[in-house]
């Protein structure tokens, strides 16, 4: 599937992919194409300009097998602001409870005439499997602890928007690296765009082989804080953990929580990101989460622009605004 999109101000790549399954498989140029396309949608995402009709006549379905508020809503808003019809499929009330397979469920939905399916699943690789069985576009909205490509893209987009570049920046990913699909998407995207990436957390939450992805590894936040231009504070995923991977919440906060004193020890213009929902008082204190270094709400706004760009590139028709 090839779309002859109008060249962006910054890249002239022609998008040829049918699916978005992860950032690991994308080239630097493809990532830049998505980021540059997202810039064209920022004003639409903030309602400063009227919605477009790139997806007029298209049908987009969200197929979520894990709970989600932000990602599901963001994709829904993004599709509708591009003129698409949308439908939310609730796995909990589906025929899966009657023994129907994951693939059969998706194929039956596709048979109703859809153009894209946005899937979240707790099994790594589930969206990749679907892409082998469906003719419509498949977008990965999070598969287990593997990847969450649009979250990685919106994080990177926010960094570039505020810092003006990615290349040469030092980005720290702090917290639960082992269970974080967000961390993996950030790592793949940031490294391809020339950033230095440091992962930091308790040894029990940092995979022993994570350095193979090309990152640096640290176990003490205070050691890396003075070197970071950006700090992406990952959520402690209590729902994914078993067996007590750190002594206590209080101990975790003491060693890895971002509070006012740590802000004073960081670079003057450090940028703080956090893929929500955040646990206030665990990863960040309220004054830090809501403070001048935080771009958490900006990430949410940018998520709309990035997801609009992804949908437009995968299955849209380049048209003028309404």
Phi, psi and omega in degrees: 000114181243131179248128178271077181281149175298138182301140176285166177297331188249334179226157179237019181293144173263128183282131183236356183278146178267332184235159167239103185252336180179160178278342179301324184270353180274148175277167175304317182294322179292320177297316179296325178298317178295315181297317181292323177295321180299327179301327180289344184254000184300315183290332176288321182293332180264005178068018176283341176228158183294158179294159182258178181235030178304326183251022179302128181086355179268156178236126182240130182241135171263129183236091188250124178254007174226153178298145177200139173247301186294309186294314180298313180296320181297316178295321179297313177298317182299314181295317182291325179289347173262005174092008182277157166275145183230154175214137177259127179258122181266108182298328184294336181248020185266179178288356174301329178289348179257007176106358178293143182281160178304315182291317179298321177301312181295320181292326177292322176295317180298326181296344177278358175092072179238161183252335180208144174236131179254116190241136170238133183212150181278355179260121176303135178091355182301315178297325178297318178297316179300320183298339179276347185243348182248152177268339180280171177287141178243129179241126180280117177256022179123118178233103181055224177261022185275288181212159172218078193299320182288331174292317176300318180295318182289328174296313181294320178300317180295319177299312182295323180297319185271319183270343179085355181193169171244318184301130177090349179281151172256120183244125176260131173252116192239131173127227186275080182291322187298323184258006191260110172289332176297317180301316183294318178294320176299315181302309182299315183289315183296316181296321180293336180263008170094015177275157169267127184242129176241125174260141187216135177177180175299146180307328180288345181246011177238114181304140184297332184256015185296334180298339180295341177280352178102013181261163169267154184238135177221154181240004180227113182300320183297337179287324185263342187306315181294346184261349188272131171276330181223140175234118177258110188266109186278147181288139170287117188266082182302327183288342181260353188261146176222141169090014175064080185274355170209156190301315183195163176298319181298318180292319178299313181298321181299322185269329189229357181284143177267117179228179188301321181295320179291325176300320180293334180272350183274176174301147185302324183251030180301141178254129180252128175240157175202119176284111186294170359283146179267152173261099181296134182086358176246296177274322181217148171278158182303321182292335176279315180300326182256008186274181186291341179274347186275137175239030186297314179288329175298325176300318181297314178298314181293334178300324176296313181297317181294318181288329172297318180297316180298313180296319181295320181290323184284317188217019183265168174244119182294111181226165176288160178292152175291000000 
